[in-house]
Amino acid sequence: MFNEIISKAKTIAIGGHVRPDGDCVGSCMAIYTYLVENYQDKEVQVYLEPFPETFSFLAGTKYVQHEIPRDKVYDLFISLDLSSKDRLGFSEPLLEKAKDSLCIDHHLGDHTFANHNYVIEDASSTCELVYQLLDKEKISKEVASALYLGIIHDTGVFRFSNTAPSTFLAASVLLEKGIDASRIITETFFRKTYEQNQVLGRCLLESRRLCEEQVIFTYMTKKMMDFYQVTTKDLDGIVNQLLETKGIKLAIFMYEVKSSEYKVSLRSADDIDANKIAMFFGGGGHKKAAGFNMCGTPFDIVNNVTRELEYQLKGPMA
């Protein structure tokens, strides 16, 4: 499917979701590099919002565009790691105008915005799906590095329940390409700046437990982010750290995106379905990781979602 779709296009645009994470950036740069290396006759461009500097080691990131050209119509638009076109953000008009479109994704949702879809909702990552589509003999070290980045970020370095045997098989092939797996894991997943550690420390210190200590939540306001001189990209990993707390079934982390509006991230353990909760409030994601936006104070938001949590938590609410 992939090769046939690519063969018909002379100009190709690639886009991922707003606030791009490791899987988004990895999948976008993997396809970009693969096409540049193996289809020299095609014009290829990636459109993404600014992403963490730690991902800039990937080949081709210096060519990523953060604005779209006027009156440009591509033969093909490839959307990666998103289940609705509005999640493309600034690059959505390019999808709308493109002559053809392909969506590669592993999120729950309605993917009918694209003409062609390669969607497996229980896959570990979009990068694993991209790996499945590519000619393994043509995957270079640079492409392999991008794919590995996405896989380790969306599996929590192979710890999350979405990690399958196929994930390890893909990782083993990528390792054979000569990638520096240790560096990718350390520098992009675990390494933190001093400011990031300060923010993480404050969030953990001010976290609270609810629902008979089965739920934990914390938050970060714009004022707090300004004080520590951090951006939303510096908040990655906080919700995952909350979930590491013993006895916790659901972790909630929220940060203010504009006055009194918060981006809410959920991470779940055991049988809690974070996606069902997020979808009720207009968001989405996966069973173990999902999110949505909501207006109000952090405590208002937690109180509003408590009813939805109650349906899945064992025992009465605290």
Helices and strands as residue ranges (DSSP letters): H 2-7, E 11-16, H 22-38, E 43-47, G 53-55, G 61-63, E 76-80, G 85-91, H 92-97, E 100-105, E 116-119, H 126-133, G 136-138, H 141-154, H 165-176, H 181-185, I 186-190, H 194-205, E 208-210, E 215-220, H 222-228, G 232-235, H 238-243, E 250-258, E 261-268, H 274-280, E 284-285, E 289-295, H 298-310
